[in-house]
Amino acid sequence: MIEIDARGLSCPVPVVKTQKALDQNPGERLAVLVESEVSRENVSRLARSRGYSVKVEPVPDGYRLELTPARS
């Protein structure tokens, strides 16, 4: 699983980093760490628009989003 640490970064940077990882690793599971609710919502929206399911887990310093591609 690929992990992206976008904590401390303001939108749209977490979305851009996630989009780049999705483009470079099609079909792979990703974990994205973000601090804010805004980043959590924006990254989740991007992932769902690309056909990924999103599991959100609160962590002490924000959120961990696990992005799983839909099965073909």
Secondary structure, 3 states (H helix, E strand, C coil): CEEEECCCCCCCHHHHHHHHHHHHCCCCCEEEEECCHHHHHHHHHHHHHCCEEEEEEEECCEEEEEEEECCC
